[in-house]
Amino acid sequence: MNTDFDLTVLYDGGCPLCSREIDHYRRIDKGTAIQWLDVSMMEESEIPLSLNREDTLKIFHVIDGNDKIYRGASGFIRLWDALPRYAWLSWLCRRLGIVPMMDWAYQRFAVWRFKKRCKDGLCGLDDERTSS
């Protein structure tokens, strides 16, 4: 991986909701070393750490400078840690012990969102791989 970045964020840029949220984070990312990768525009071979394209489109991923992968709500918590305006929120979520509940809700939302995108023919994967 590229060691010029403290974090690498993998997101589905073809998802309007996801893109708006990432655009928001990018606007407030002042001087931090975050690499933003739109997986919807990448070939699977370009995705860091040999991650699977389908998985990275389905679920939000963040990779830290030590190549540790954070998925789902844990990815958001890790990203928020790096953004000064959100560090308090990551602290609060961990302090309250709600990260597992956040991940439970996020996983269900992410599966629904991805299936809807694929049903509408917008996920960029063939129907056979996404029908399950």
Order of alpha helices (4+ residues) and beta strands (2+ residues): beta-alpha-beta-alpha-beta-beta-alpha-alpha-alpha-alpha
